[in-house]
Amino acid sequence: MVQNLAIFEVKAQLYLYKTRIILVLEHTFYPLGSYQEKLHLN
């Protein structure tokens, strides 16, 4: 059970890392698109 939790933690951290990279890339290369999406969401 400890191993399962460790694997889950690693997967979760990788997922967060990926989403963070995607957000950074979006803000770097598509700032206008991101802001437009935020305006539509709000």
Summary of the structure (lengths in Angstrom):
residues: 42
radius of gyration: 15.4
end to end distance: 42.2
largest distance: 45.6
contacts: 78
relative contact order: 0.09
helix: 93%
strand: 0%
